[in-house]
Amino acid sequence: MTEGLFEFSGIHLRPDPSRTVIKPFSVEYPEPFADTEHPRMRKVVERVLSLDPTLRRANCEIAITTLSERHRNVETMLLRRFEDVIACLPEDVTADHEQQLLIGAYLSAEYSFEAAALFNPSIVRRMNQDGAPTDGIKFILSLRGIGEGHVSSVTFRTGSWGASTGFQVDDASPWVTSPRIEGPDESGETGTTRVICEGSQDPSESVLFPITKSQRQGIEDLRMVRFTEDDGTPSFLGTYTAFDGRAARCELFRGTGINTFEMTTLQGSVPASKGMALFPRKIDGRFHMIGRQDNENLWLIASDKLTVWDGGAKLIGPRYPWEFVQMGNCGSPIELDEGWLVITHGVGMMRNYCMGACLLDKADPGKLLARTAEPILRPSPSERSGYVPNVVYSCGAIVHDRTLLLPFGVADNFASFASCRIDDLLARMS
């Protein structure tokens, strides 16, 4: 780490395998055994329907009782899954209430979405600041969780920061909501999937797990930003990486409350890469992003439409040894009086990920004003081991009262927090 720059919190957010979400569990035959007239899910349904009433009732009670220990509205969720299942079958299914619940249970599964890792956070200021520290703010975190099969999901936490108290992170709720999915909407130019976590009473009860084909193997590294719309109202937007097992691409996130989210595919050449980060407002009437579409340099991209991104120009390239392999951003640019502050990452020897910073001109973000010659944060010798060793990484910081609040991931394993004075950070740039 850069000597004397950051004040580090003792808080470490680590993965918790007890936190689970109920997901659809679909079964199919291998291609040589495919049978469209008698699909495998239909066979499972027929077996459930064949149970005698006593055994059916006993199994139904077991499912409801065990799932209710850590999930709300279990019957509603199972009945919704039953409706989804029969909509996929070639024939209608006649089933009573208990049979519907059991069919929903057999074709659902609990998924421990952060069993292996919890890292790469981003942070935004909450809309409602009631109860915030007198010398600080309340915030929402997004975090990347990794579960079975190395599949990534996005989860959320809340907390506060005060100049006198430092970071405080609220305990996660013991409940996690199984979402209702709508879409994607194919009537427009882009496909939008709505994720509705009905019953979520706290952001930590909502989770975004892979839903669409483009996300089959993960939703990674959400870069949230509190975006100011044209009329001055704030909204939560962001970009994340959708991974289908072969290709990664950026998609758009919009949060419309603690329990409703939209995920929209992006068009153009730029989204076919990772690491796009949205500026928190328009500049000269246009949306702007920081990207790294060549996997080496930081790029600046502008667009008249939030869902279409093409072209761009190289902005910053590797200059110092700790970033010789590649550069990227660590979240959305932050507006200061002096310009746009961008937290960066660099990859150096032995694939070490370190963090740096640069300052862009406020009126013309294509103009680099200054950058750090040395990392502002590097892997600690005592915390370098993990799922991916020698990595510190963030998906977004904020500034409050001239203090940078930086959550960061360590070794693709857990998350921690640091803060520093903006004036001290700018003084390290040249």
GUVOPA-646977 format. One record per residue: y, x, z of N, C-alpha, C in turn; residue in three letters. Coordinates in steps of 0.2 Angstrom, whole numbers, plus 5000, padded with zeros to 4 digits. Example, Ala and Ser with C-alpha at 12.3 -4.5 7.8 and 13.67 -1.06 7.14 Angstrom:
2
497250665039497850625039498450665039ALA 498950645035499550685036500050645039SER 
//
This chain:
430
499450045000500050005000500650045000MET 501250024998501850054998502150065005THR 502250125008502350135015502950095017GLU 502850055022503450025025503749965022GLY 503449945016503749885012503549815015LEU 502949805016502649745018502549735025PHE 502649675028502349655034501749615033GLU 501149635036500549605034500349555040PHE 500049495037499849445042499149465044SER 498949445050498249455052497749405050GLY 498049355046497649295044497149315038ILE 496549305038496149315032495749245031HIS 495849215025495449155023494849175020LEU 494249165023493649185020493249125018ARG 492749135013492349075011491949045016PRO 491848975015491548935020490948895016ASP 490348915017489848875013489748805015PRO 489948785021489848715024490348665020SER 490848695016491248645013490948625006ARG 490748565005490448544999490748484996THR 490648484989490848424985490248394982VAL 490248324981489748294978489848294970ILE 489448324966489548324959488948284956LYS 489048264949488548234945487948294944PRO 487348264944486748314943486448274938PHE 486448304932486148284926485548324924SER 485048284922484348324920484248304913VAL 484048354909483848344902483148384901GLU 482848364896482248404893482548464889TYR 482148524889482348574884482248544877PRO 482648574873482648554866482048534863GLU 481448574863480848554860480548494863PRO 480748474869480448414872480948354872PHE 481548364869482048304869481748244866ALA 481948194870481748124868482248074869ASP 482648054863483248014864483047944866THR 482447924864482247854866482047844874GLU 481847904876481547904883481847964887HIS 482547974888482848034890482548044898PRO 482648104900482348124906482648084912ARG 483348074911483648034917483447964917MET 483247934912482847874912482247874916ARG 481847924915481247934919481347934926LYS 481847974928482047974935482247904938VAL 482647864934482847794936482247754936VAL 481747764932481147714932480747734939GLU 480747794940480347814947480647784953ARG 481347784953481747754959481547684959VAL 481647644953481447574953480747554955LEU 480347604954479647594956479447594964SER 479947614968479847624975479747554978LEU 479247554983479147484986479747484991ASP 479947424993480547404997480647445003PRO 480047455007480047495013480247565012THR 479947595007480147665006480847675003LEU 481047624999481647624996482247625001ARG 482147585006482647575011482647635016ARG 482047665017482047725021482447785018ALA 482347795011482647845008483347835007ASN 483547775006484247755005484647765012CYS 484347755018484647765024484747845025GLU 484247885023484247955024484847985020ILE 484947955013485447985009486147965012ALA 486247905014486947885017487047915023ILE 486547925027486747955034486848035033THR 486448065029486648135029487248155025THR 487448115020488048135016488648115020LEU 488548055024489148035028489348085033SER 488948135035489148185040489748225037GLU 489848235031490448275028490748245022ARG 490648185021490948145015491148075017HIS 491748055015491947985016491747945010ARG 491747875011491647825006490947845002ASN 490447865005489847885001489547834997VAL 489547774999489247714995489647704989GLU 490347704990490747694984490647754979THR 490547814981490447874976489747864973MET 489247844977488547834974488547784969LEU 488847724970488847674965489247694959LEU 489747734960490147754954489747794950ARG 489347844953488847884949488347844946ARG 488047794949487547744946487847714939PHE 488547694940488847664934488847714928GLU 489047784930489047834925488447844922ASP 487847844926487247864923486947804918VAL 487047744920486747694916487147684909ILE 487847704909488247704903487947764898ALA 487547804901487347864896486647844894CYS 486247794896485647774894485547724889LEU 485047734885485047684879484847614880PRO 484647604886484447534888484847514894GLU 484947444895485247424901484747434907ASP 485047434913484647444919484747384924VAL 484247354926484347304932484147334938THR 484647334943484447364950484847334955ALA 484547324961484847294966485347344970ASP 485647324975486147374978485847434981HIS 485247434984484947494987484747534981GLU 484447504976484247544970484747584967GLN 485347544966485947584963486147644967GLN 486147634974486347684978485847744978LEU 485247734977484747784977484747824970LEU 484847784965484947814958485547854958ILE 486047834961486647884962486547944966GLY 486147934971485947994975485448044972ALA 484948014968484548064964484848104959TYR 485448074956485748104950486448134952LEU 486448154959487048184962486848244965SER 487248294967487148354971487748374975ALA 487548404981488148434985488248504982GLU 488848524981488948594978489448624983TYR 489248684985489648724990490048764986SER 490748744985491148774980491448834982PHE 491448854988491748924990491248964994GLU 490548954993490048984997490049064996ALA 490249094990490249164989490949194990ALA 491449164988492149194988492649144989ALA 493249164991493849124992494449174991LEU 494749174985495249224984495749204979PHE 496149244976496649234971497149174972ASN 497549174978497949114979498549114975PRO 498849054975499549054973499849004978SER 500549004979500848974984501448934981ILE 501648874983502248834982502548804988VAL 503148794988503448754993503348684993ARG 503148654998502948584998503548534997ARG 503448484994504048434993504348404999MET 503848395004504148365010504148425016ASN 504748435018504848495023504848465030GLN 504748405031504748375038504248415043ASP 504548445048504148485053504048555051GLY 504448575046504448645044504748695050ALA 504648755051504948795056505748795054PRO 506148805059506848805058507048865054THR 506648915054506848975050506348985045ASP 506048935042505548945037505448885033GLY 504748875030504548825026503848805027ILE 503648745024502948725023502748745016LYS 502148755015501848775009501148745007PHE 501048745001500348724999500048794995ILE 499448804996499048864993498548834988LEU 498448864983497848854979497448914979SER 496848904979496348964980495748954975LEU 495549014973494949004968494249014973ARG 493848974973493248974976492648984971GLY 492149024973491549044969490949014973ILE 490548974969489948944972489348964968GLY 488848924969488148944966488248954958GLU 487949004955487949014948488549054946GLY 488949084951489549114949490049064946HIS 490049004948490548954945491148944949VAL 491748954946492348944950492648874950SER 492948854956493348794957493948814960SER 494448764960495048774964495048724970VAL 495248754975495348714982496048734984THR 496248694989496948694992496948694999PHE 497448725002497648735009498348725010ARG 498548705016499248705018499448745024THR 500048765025500248805030501048815030GLY 501248855034501948865035502148945036SER 502748955035502949025036503649025040TRP 503749065045504449065048504549135049GLY 505249155049505449225050505249245057ALA 505149205062505049225069504249215070SER 503949175066503249165068502749195062THR 502949205057502549235051502149175048GLY 501649195045501149145041500749105046PHE 500649045045500249005049499848955044GLN 499148955044498848915039498448865043VAL 498448805040498148745044497348755042ASP 497048725047496248725046496148675041ASP 495648695037495348645032495048585035ALA 495148535031494848465034494048475033SER 493748445038492948445037492748405031PRO 493148365028493048315023493248345016TRP 492848335011492948345004492848285000VAL 493248264996493248204992492848214985THR 492448174983492148174977492548144972SER 492848174967493348144963493048084958PRO 493548044956493448004950493748034944ARG 493448034939493648064933493848014927ILE 494448024924494647984919494848034913GLU 494648014907494848054901494248094899GLY 494348144895495048164892495348104887PRO 495948104887496348054883496348084876ASP 495948054871495948084864496448054860GLU 496848004862497347974858497948014856SER 498048064860498648104859498448174855GLY 498948224855498848284852498448334856GLU 498448314863498048354867497548314871THR 497048344874496548304878496748314886GLY 496848264889497048264896496448234900THR 496248264905495748244910496148224917THR 496048164920496348154926495848154931ARG 495948194937495548194942495848164948VAL 495548104951495748064956495348074962ILE 495548104967495248114973495348054978CYS 495147994977495247944981495047954988GLU 495547934992495347944999495548005002GLY 495748054998495948125001496648115005SER 496648135011497148125016497548195017GLN 497248245014497548315015497348355009ASP 497848395007497648435001497048475001PRO 496848495007496148535008495548485006SER 495648425006495048375004494948364997GLU 495448394993495348394986495148454983SER 494748454977494448514974494348494967VAL 494548544963494448544955493848584953LEU 493348554951492748584949492648574941PHE 492248614938492248614931491948544929PRO 492348514924492148444921492048444914ILE 492548474910492548474903492048534900THR 491948534894491548584890491848654891LYS 492548654890492848714890492848754897SER 492748704903492748734909491948744912GLN 491548734908490848734910490648784915ARG 490848844915490648894920491248914924GLN 491848874924492348894929493048874928GLY 493348854933494048844933494348904937ILE 494748944935494849004938495649014939GLU 495849044944496549074945497149034943ASP 497148974947497748934945498348964948LEU 498848964943499548994944499948934945ARG 500048904951500448854952501248874953MET 501648824951502348834951502748774952VAL 503248774956503648714957504148714952ARG 504048674947504448674941505048614941PHE 505648634939506148594939506248564932THR 506148494932506248454926506948454924GLU 507048424918507748424915508248384919ASP 507948334922508348284927508448314934ASP 508148374935508248404941507748394946GLY 507248344945506748334949506148384949THR 505848404955505348454955504648424953PRO 504248464950503548444949503048504950SER 502448494952501948544952501648554946PHE 501748614942501348624936501048694937LEU 500648714932500248774933499848784927GLY 499548844926499048864921498448894925THR 497848884922497248904925496848934919TYR 496348974920495848994915495248954915THR 495048924910494448884909493948924905ALA 493348934908492848974906492248934904PHE 491948944898491348904896490748944896ASP 490749004899490249044899490249104893GLY 490649084888490749134883491449154882ARG 491849104881492549114880493049084886ALA 493549124887494049104892494749084888ALA 495049034891495649004888496048974894ARG 496748974892497248944897497248864896CYS 497348834901497448754901498048744906GLU 498248684906498848664910498648614915LEU 498948634921498848594927499448554929PHE 499348494931499948454934499648414940ARG 500048424946499848394952500348334953GLY 500048274954500448214954500448184961THR 500248224966500148194973499548244976GLY 499348224982498848264986498148244983ILE 498148194979497448174977497348154970ASN 497948174966497848154959498148214955THR 497748234950497848294946497748284938PHE 498048314934497948314927497748384924GLU 497248394920497148454917497148444909MET 497548484906497748464899497548534895THR 497248524889497148574884497748594881THR 497848664880498448684877498248704869LEU 498748694865498648714858499048784856GLN 498848804851499248874848498748934849GLY 499048984847498649054847498649084854SER 499149074858499149104865498649084870VAL 498549014870498048994876497349024875PRO 497249054869496549084868496449144872ALA 496849154877496849214881496949194889SER 496949244893496949224900497649244903LYS 497849224909498449244912499149224910GLY 499149164908499849134906500149114913MET 500849124913501149104919501849074917ALA 501949004919502548974917503148984921LEU 503748994918504349004921504548934925PHE 504848934931505048874935505548824932PRO 505848844926506248794923506348814916ARG 506648774912506848794905507348844905LYS 507348884899507948934898508148914891ILE 508848904891509148884884508748824881ASP 508548774885508248714883507548724880GLY 507148784882506548794880506048814886ARG 505448794885504948824890504748894889PHE 504648934894504449004893503849014898HIS 503449064895502849084899502849164898MET 502549194903502349264903501549264901ILE 501349304897500649304895500449374894GLY 499749384892499549454891498949444885ARG 499149414880498649394875498349454871GLN 498549514872498249574869497749604874ASP 497749574880497349604886497649674888ASN 498249694886498549754888499249754891GLU 499649714887500349714889500549644891ASN 501149644895501449584896501849554890LEU 501849494889502149464883502649404886TRP 503149394882503649334883503549284878LEU 503349224879503249174874503749114876ILE 504049084871504449024872504148964867ALA 504348904870504048844866504548784867SER 504548744862504948684863504448624866ASP 503848644866503348594869502948624874LYS 502848594880502448624885501748634883LEU 501448594879500748604877500548644871THR 501048674868500948714862501248784863VAL 500848834862501148904863500848954857TRP 501348974853501149024848501649084848ASP 501449134845501849194845501949234851GLY 502649254852502849294858502949364856GLY 503249394860503449464859503249514865ALA 503049574864502849614869503449624874LYS 503349624880503849634885503849694889LEU 503249714892503149774896502449794895ILE 502449864894501749894893501649944898GLY 500949964899500750014904501250084903PRO 501450104908501850164908501650214914ARG 501350194919501250234925500450244926TYR 500150294929499450304929499050244932PRO 499350204937499050154940498950084936TRP 499250094930499250034925499050054918GLU 498750114918498650144911498150104907PHE 497650064910497150024907497449954904VAL 497849924908498149864906498649834912GLN 499049784910499549754914499449674914MET 499649644919499649574919500149544924GLY 500149484924500649454929500249434935ASN 500549424941500249394947500649334949CYS 500749284944501049224945501649214941GLY 501949154942502549134939503149174941SER 503649194936504249224938504649184943PRO 504949224947505349194953506149204952ILE 506549154952507249164950507649194956GLU 507949244955508449274960509149274957LEU 509649294962510249304959510249354954ASP 509849404955509849474951509549464945GLU 509049414944508649404938508049374940GLY 507549374935506849344936506449404939TRP 506149394945505649434948504949414946LEU 504649464943503949454941503449504945VAL 503049474948502549514952501949534947ILE 501849594946501349614941500649644944THR 500149654940499649694942499449744936HIS 499249804939499049854934498349874935GLY 497949894930497249924931497249994929VAL 497050034934496950104933496350134934GLY 496250194936495650234937495050184941MET 494450194938493850154941494050084942MET 494450054937494549984937494849964944ARG 495350004947495749984953496249934950ASN 496349884954496849834953497449844958TYR 498049864956498549874961499149824958CYS 499549804963500149764961500849794961MET 501249774956501849804956502349744955GLY 503049764952503549714951504049734946ALA 504349694943504849704938505349654938CYS 505949664936506549624936506749614928LEU 506849544926507049524920507749494920LEU 508049504915508749474914508749404915ASP 509149374919509149294920509249254914LYS 509749274910509949244904509549254898ALA 509249314898508849344892508249374895ASP 507649334897507149364900506749414896PRO 506949424890506549474885506849544887GLY 507349544891507649614893507449634900LYS 507049684900506849714906507449754909LEU 507549744916508049774919507849834923LEU 507249824927506949874931506249864933ALA 505849914935505149904937504949954942ARG 504449944946504249984951503750044948THR 503950104949503550154947502950164951ALA 502850144957502250154961502050084963GLU 501450074964501150004966501549984973PRO 501649914973501949894980501349874984ILE 500749864981500149844985499549874982LEU 499149904985498549934982497949924987ARG 497349924985496749914989496749954995PRO 496649925001496649965007495949995008SER 495950065010495250095011494750055016PRO 495050015020494649975025494449915023SER 494749885017494549825014494449825007GLU 494149875004494049884997493449854995ARG 492949844999492349824997492249744997SER 491949714992491849644991491449634984GLY 491549574982491249544976491449594970TYR 492049604970492349654965492749704969VAL 492449764970492849814974493449834971PRO 493949864975494549894973495049854970ASN 495149794972495549744969496049714974VAL 496649714973497149664976497449624970VAL 497549564971497749514966498049454969TYR 498549424965498849364967498949324961SER 499049254962499149214957499849174958CYS 500249194963500849174963501149184970GLY 501849204970502249214976502849164976ALA 503149164982503849124982504349164986ILE 504949154985505449184989505849134994VAL 505949145000506249105004506749145008HIS 507449125008507949165012507849235011ASP 507849255004507749335003507149365005ARG 506649325007506049355009505449335004THR 505149385001504549374997503949355001LEU 503649295000503049275003502449284998LEU 502049325000501449344995500749334997LEU 500449284995499749284997499349324992PRO 498749354993498449394989497649394990PHE 497249404985496549414986496349484987GLY 495849494990495549554992494849564989VAL 494749614985494049624982493649564980ALA 494049514977493749454974493249424980ASP 493549424986493149404992493449354996ASN 494049374999494449335003495249345002PHE 495649305005496349305004496749325010ALA 497249355010497749375015498449365013SER 498949385017499649365016500049425018PHE 500649435015501049485016501749465015ALA 502349495018502949475016503449535016SER 503949535012504449585012505149565011CYS 505649605012506349585010506449595003ARG 506749555000506949564993507349624991ILE 507849634996508249694995507849754995ASP 507349765000506949825000506449824994ASP 506249774991505849774985506249794979LEU 506849774978507249794972507449864973LEU 507549884979507749954980507150004978ALA 506549984977506050024975505950024967ARG 506349984964506349984956506850034953MET 506650054947507150094943507050084936SER 
//
